[in-house]
Amino acid sequence: MNQDNEHVWTPTGTDITVRWRQMGWVPASELPEFQAKWKFYQGLPLRKLDDKAKAEYELVMKRAKVARIK
């Protein structure tokens, strides 16, 4: 860690993730291994469903405004 950046004052409401990204941090939601993991788990309910049931399930998820990783 650079000593110049150790104790930098940031005003209230500042997005601290900007500074973290400058230091090499990547949020878990952007890492390919986490995206693959969540895509796998989101797809589990669809594995045993026929086409009609899959369509109904997706409609329910859409109505509930659940974000799906595709």
C-alpha positions as CSV (number, residue, x, y, z in Angstrom):
1,M,0.0,0.0,0.0
2,N,1.3,3.4,-0.9
3,Q,1.9,5.6,2.2
4,D,0.5,8.6,0.5
5,N,-2.9,6.9,0.2
6,E,-3.0,5.4,3.7
7,H,-4.9,8.2,5.5
8,V,-6.6,10.3,2.9
9,W,-9.6,12.2,4.1
10,T,-12.7,11.7,2.0
11,P,-15.9,13.7,2.5
12,T,-19.2,12.1,3.5
13,G,-21.0,10.6,0.6
14,T,-17.8,9.8,-1.4
15,D,-17.9,6.5,-3.2
16,I,-14.9,4.8,-1.5
17,T,-14.9,1.9,-4.0
18,V,-13.3,4.3,-6.5
19,R,-10.2,4.4,-4.3
20,W,-10.3,0.7,-3.7
21,R,-10.5,0.0,-7.5
22,Q,-7.4,2.3,-7.9
23,M,-5.6,0.0,-5.5
24,G,-6.6,-3.1,-7.5
25,W,-9.7,-4.3,-5.7
26,V,-12.4,-5.9,-7.9
27,P,-15.9,-6.5,-6.4
28,A,-17.1,-10.1,-6.2
29,S,-20.0,-9.4,-8.5
30,E,-17.5,-8.7,-11.3
31,L,-15.3,-11.8,-10.8
32,P,-16.0,-14.5,-13.4
33,E,-15.8,-17.3,-10.9
34,F,-18.6,-15.7,-8.7
35,Q,-20.7,-15.0,-11.8
36,A,-20.4,-18.7,-12.9
37,K,-21.2,-19.9,-9.4
38,W,-24.4,-17.8,-9.2
39,K,-25.5,-18.7,-12.7
40,F,-25.2,-22.3,-11.7
41,Y,-27.3,-21.9,-8.5
42,Q,-29.9,-19.7,-10.2
43,G,-30.3,-22.4,-12.8
44,L,-30.9,-25.2,-10.3
45,P,-34.7,-24.8,-10.1
46,L,-35.0,-25.1,-13.9
47,R,-33.2,-28.4,-14.3
48,K,-36.1,-30.7,-13.7
49,L,-38.8,-28.5,-15.3
50,D,-40.4,-29.0,-18.7
51,D,-40.5,-26.1,-21.2
52,K,-43.9,-24.8,-20.0
53,A,-42.9,-24.9,-16.4
54,K,-39.6,-23.1,-17.2
55,A,-41.5,-20.3,-19.0
56,E,-43.9,-20.0,-16.0
57,Y,-41.0,-19.9,-13.6
58,E,-39.2,-17.2,-15.6
59,L,-42.4,-15.2,-15.7
60,V,-42.7,-15.4,-11.9
61,M,-39.1,-14.3,-11.5
62,K,-39.7,-11.4,-13.9
63,R,-42.7,-10.3,-12.0
64,A,-40.8,-10.4,-8.7
65,K,-38.1,-8.4,-10.4
66,V,-35.4,-10.9,-9.5
67,A,-32.1,-10.1,-11.4
68,R,-30.9,-13.2,-13.3
69,I,-27.4,-13.7,-14.5
70,K,-27.5,-14.9,-18.1
